[in-house]
Amino acid sequence: MDSAKPLPRHLPHQRPAWVRGDALYFITLCALPRGVNSLCIPSIADGLWSSVEHYAGLGKWWPALVLLMPDHLHALLSFADGQNCAQLVGNWKRYTARAYGVTWQGDFFEHRLRHDESWREKSAYIERNPVRAGLVSVPEEWPYLWRMGMPG
């Protein structure tokens, strides 16, 4: 008999009450279909980045780093107090789907960086993603990486 627990249908994205409002999250959003370049198209990439900046300007989130891959996005984000992570990301995905024709996977992955995790390590991991995928030789060659500023 298999004693493995079934996987949840949706990931819980609620921030626990004890987590500080300025917590940094590692976010991954996948576009559909997987394996097809639907994000690293200059006009779409520019639109996605503009919408990330717009949300930051509204004070909904603070993106430290955003990287587009052909079929997914990685980001290091902090969310404003009172913002529901799942609702905010869902609203952004709906907007970008309508505005830029991106078809997003239903859910997304988020991981809050703990005290013993370094944003430097996560950002380096994210920046090396195009190198690991064989798209560029060094991270600096990848044009779809944006930084707004890392925590101090």
N, C-alpha and C positions, 0 to 999 in steps of 0.2 A: 504494500500500500504506500502510495506517495504522500509523505507528510509535509511537502512543500506548501507554503501559503500561496494562495493566488495573488498575482500582482494587482494593485489597485487600478481601477479604470482611469482615474485622474489623479495627478500628483497634488498633494496638499501644498498650497503656496502661501498660507497664512503666516504672518510674522508673529512668533510668540511674544507675549507681553513683555518678557524680560529682555528681549533683544533691542539694542539701541537703535534709534531711528536712522543713524548714519551708517548702519552696517553695509558692507560691500557684498554684492552678490555676483557670482559667476553665472551668466545666463547663456543658454543655447537655444536657438529657434531654428527649426528645420523647415525648408521650403519643399514643396512637392511639385513634380516628382523628384525623388532622390536621384542623384547621379546626373542631373541635368542642370546646366548653368542657367539659373533664373535670377540670380542676384548680382553677379559680377558683370553687369551690363552698365556702361557708364551712366546712361540716363536713369536707370532704376537705382543704381548705387547713389547717385546724387540726390535723388528723391528720398531714399531711405535716410541718408545722413541729414538732410534738411529736416525731416520729421523728427529724428532723434534730437537735433538741436532745438527744434520748436518745443518739444516736451520739456527739455531742460530749461528753456526760457520761461515756460509757464510754472517752473518750480515743481514739476511732478516727479522728476528723477534727475540724477546727476551722473552722466556717463563718464567714467574715467577712461574707458577704452572700448572701441567697437571695431570688430573685424568681420568683413564679409568673406565668405567662401562661396564657391559657385552655387551650392545648395543649402547652405546654413549660415547662421550668424552667431558669433560669440561676442559677449559684452561683459564688462565689469561695470555694474550700476549700483548706485545707492538710491533708495526711494524716499521721498518726503514722508514725514510723519503723517499718519492718517491715510496714506495711499495703500490701497489693496493691490499687491503685486500682480496677482492673477488678473484682476479687472483692468489694471493699467496696461499690462502687456497685451491682454486681449483686445482692448480698445485700439492700441497702436497697430496690432496686426490687422484688425478690421479696416482701419483707415488706410494702411499701406496696401492692403489687398484691393480696395476700391480705387485708390489713387494711382497705383503703379502696376496693378495686375498680378501681384505676387500671390501665389496660393501657398498658404502656410499649413504645416501639420497642425492637428488639433490642439495639442498641448505643448509644453515646453519644459526644459530642464532648468532648474535654478538650484544653486548651492551657495549658502551664506558662508563667507570666509570666516573662519574661527580665529581666535587670538593667536593660535600657533601656526596659522597659515599666512603666508606673505603674499600681498598683492603683487609684489615683484615677481615671485615665482609663477603665479597665475598669468600675469601679463606676458611673461617670457614664453610660457606654454602656449598661450593664444597666438602670440606673434610668430612662433615657429610652425604653426599649423599649415600655412601654405608651403613651407619648405618640406615638411613631412609628407605632404600630398604631391610633391614633385612639381609644383607650379612655378616656383622660383628657387634660386640657389641660396639666397640669404633673405632674411625677413625684410630688410630695407627695400628690396625690389618690389614688394607687394603694394599695389596702389590703393587697396581697399581697407586701409587701417586708419582709424582716426583716434586721436587722443584729445581729451579736453583738460586733463590734469589728474594726476594721481594724488592719493591722500598723502599727507605729510609724514 
